Amino acid sequence: MKLTALSIKKDFPRAGRTSNFFTAVRETDFELCSGQMIVITGRSGSGKSTLLNMLAGLLKPSAGKVLLDGTDVYSLGDRALSMLRNRFIGLIPQSNTALNSLTVLENVVLPTVLYSPAEPPCERAQALLAQLGLGLMPGEKPGALSGGELRRLCVARALISQPGLVLADEPTAGLDDENTLSVLSLLRKSADDGAGVLVVTHEKEAERFADSVFTMNAGLLSR
């Protein structure tokens, strides 16, 4: 599987300034392939999350294209794009997106039941939760979890379907050293098992798990 960005950029409007827009991501080419783990570092506000959201099919570029195995993702309708993300992309967002009405286990298996009548892979979910130190919490509701536990829940949910691509936005934010290592090791294993993994992070430790490291500065991506 290959995710390719061709000359993508993102401008946002702003009012009351000399210029009526600002460029969050300058014109960028990027490629993520199966079996590869790429880490992008950079300061807050440098454009890292904006780039990841464009690659994930969540934020349409102002210019350029995002291709998944040759398919222009932003040429698809909303439902087709949602199904494509569900089938091929495991997303770890920066914010907590757990559903409070579901248990931890139900949150983890949710992506597997959205478009499929098959039985949810509860055994795999339990194994992921155990690897992430949440093995005793499958029946808890998200409101009972700490911020770090919610981050790890999101990691398990992103990996549950063994997606071809994993896009992770600050996946170790708020985690201690032990849990940071657990998360990064799981992401590295996903790449070794054939997924293309992109990690946007401030965590220097992530670099030693990566095949390639890029830096984002003022919207410009560079090695």
C-alpha positions in Angstrom: 0.0 0.0 0.0 1.2 3.5 -0.9 0.0 6.9 0.3 1.3 9.7 -1.8 0.9 13.5 -1.5 1.5 15.5 -4.6 2.2 19.2 -4.1 -0.4 19.5 -1.3 -0.7 22.7 0.7 -3.2 24.1 3.1 -4.3 27.7 3.5 -6.7 28.9 6.2 -8.7 32.2 6.1 -8.1 34.8 8.7 -9.9 38.1 9.3 -8.6 41.5 10.3 -5.1 41.0 9.0 -3.1 42.5 6.1 -3.3 39.1 4.4 -6.6 37.3 4.3 -5.1 33.8 4.7 -2.2 32.1 6.2 -0.4 29.0 4.9 -0.3 26.2 7.5 1.4 23.7 5.1 3.5 24.9 2.2 3.6 22.9 -1.1 4.7 19.4 -0.1 5.4 16.1 -1.7 5.3 13.0 0.6 5.2 9.2 0.3 4.5 6.5 2.8 4.8 2.9 1.8 4.0 -0.5 3.3 6.5 -1.7 5.9 7.9 1.8 6.5 7.7 3.9 9.7 8.2 7.6 9.2 8.5 10.1 12.1 7.8 13.8 11.6 9.0 16.2 14.4 8.6 19.9 14.9 7.3 22.6 17.2 3.7 23.1 18.0 2.0 25.1 15.2 4.5 24.0 12.6 1.9 22.3 10.5 2.4 18.6 11.5 -1.2 17.9 12.5 -2.6 19.7 9.5 -0.4 17.6 7.2 -1.4 14.4 8.9 -5.1 15.3 8.7 -4.8 16.0 4.9 -3.1 12.6 4.5 -5.9 10.9 6.5 -8.6 12.2 4.3 -10.0 14.5 7.0 -8.9 17.9 5.7 -9.1 18.8 2.0 -5.9 20.4 0.7 -6.1 23.9 -0.7 -4.1 22.5 -3.7 -2.6 19.2 -4.7 -3.7 15.6 -4.4 -3.6 12.8 -1.9 -3.5 9.4 -3.5 -4.0 6.0 -1.8 -2.8 3.3 -4.2 -3.5 5.7 -7.0 -7.0 6.7 -5.9 -7.5 10.4 -5.4 -9.1 10.3 -1.9 -10.7 13.7 -2.2 -12.4 12.8 -5.4 -14.6 10.4 -3.5 -18.0 11.2 -2.0 -18.4 11.4 1.8 -19.5 7.9 2.4 -16.9 6.3 0.0 -14.2 8.3 1.7 -15.4 7.3 5.2 -15.4 3.6 4.1 -12.0 4.0 2.6 -10.6 5.4 5.9 -12.3 2.7 7.9 -10.9 -0.1 5.7 -7.4 1.1 5.2 -6.4 3.7 7.8 -5.9 3.4 11.5 -6.0 6.9 12.9 -4.7 8.0 16.3 -6.0 11.6 16.7 -4.5 14.1 19.0 -7.7 14.6 20.9 -9.7 12.0 22.9 -12.4 10.6 20.6 -13.7 7.7 22.8 -17.4 7.4 23.0 -18.5 7.7 26.6 -21.6 5.5 26.1 -19.4 2.5 25.2 -17.0 0.4 27.3 -13.3 0.4 26.6 -13.6 -2.9 24.7 -16.5 -1.7 22.7 -14.6 1.5 21.8 -11.6 -0.5 20.6 -13.7 -2.9 18.3 -15.9 -0.1 17.0 -14.1 0.3 13.7 -14.6 -3.4 12.9 -18.4 -3.2 13.2 -19.2 0.0 11.4 -19.4 -1.4 7.9 -19.3 -5.2 8.6 -21.8 -7.7 10.0 -18.9 -10.0 11.2 -18.3 -10.7 14.9 -15.9 -8.1 16.4 -12.4 -9.4 17.1 -12.7 -9.2 20.9 -9.8 -11.6 21.5 -7.4 -9.3 19.5 -8.8 -6.3 21.3 -8.1 -7.9 24.6 -4.6 -8.7 23.6 -3.9 -5.1 22.4 -5.3 -3.8 25.7 -3.1 -6.1 27.6 0.0 -5.0 25.7 -0.9 -1.4 26.4 -1.4 -1.9 30.1 -5.2 -1.8 29.9 -5.9 -5.5 30.3 -8.0 -5.1 33.4 -10.2 -2.3 32.0 -12.2 -3.7 29.1 -15.5 -3.2 30.9 -14.8 0.3 32.2 -16.3 3.5 30.6 -13.9 6.1 29.2 -14.9 8.5 32.0 -13.1 6.3 34.4 -9.8 6.5 32.5 -6.9 8.9 32.9 -5.7 11.0 30.0 -2.8 8.6 29.4 -5.1 5.6 29.4 -7.4 7.3 26.9 -4.4 7.8 24.6 -3.6 4.1 24.8 -7.2 3.2 24.1 -7.0 5.2 20.9 -3.8 3.3 19.9 -5.6 0.0 20.4 -8.6 1.1 18.4 -6.3 2.3 15.5 -4.6 -1.0 15.3 -7.6 -3.4 15.8 -8.3 -3.9 12.1 -4.6 -4.4 11.2 -4.9 -1.5 8.7 -2.6 -1.0 5.8 -1.8 2.6 7.1 -1.4 3.9 10.6 -1.4 7.7 11.1 -0.6 8.7 14.6 -0.8 12.3 15.9 1.2 12.6 19.2 0.4 9.0 20.2 2.6 9.2 23.3 1.5 12.5 24.6 1.1 12.4 28.4 2.6 8.9 28.7 5.4 7.8 31.1 8.6 6.2 29.8 7.3 2.6 30.1 4.0 3.3 28.2 5.8 5.4 25.6 8.0 2.5 24.9 5.0 0.1 24.7 3.2 2.4 22.2 6.3 3.0 20.0 7.1 -0.7 20.0 3.6 -1.6 18.8 3.8 1.0 16.0 7.1 -0.4 15.0 5.7 -3.9 15.0 2.8 -2.7 12.8 5.4 -1.4 10.2 7.4 -4.7 10.5 4.1 -6.6 9.8 3.6 -4.6 6.6 1.7 -1.4 7.5 2.9 2.1 6.5 3.2 4.0 9.8 3.4 7.8 10.1 4.1 9.3 13.6 3.8 13.0 14.2 5.4 13.7 17.6 7.5 15.8 19.9 8.9 12.6 21.4 12.6 12.3 20.5 12.6 8.6 21.6 10.4 7.9 18.5 13.2 8.7 16.2 15.1 5.5 17.0 12.1 3.4 15.9 11.8 5.2 12.5 13.1 4.3 9.1 13.1 8.0 8.2 12.8 11.2 10.2 11.4 14.5 8.8 11.2 17.9 10.4 8.3 20.4 10.0 9.1 24.1 10.4 6.7 26.9 9.5 4.7 24.6 7.2 7.7 23.3 5.4 8.6 19.6 5.5 12.3 18.6 5.2 14.7 15.9 6.1 
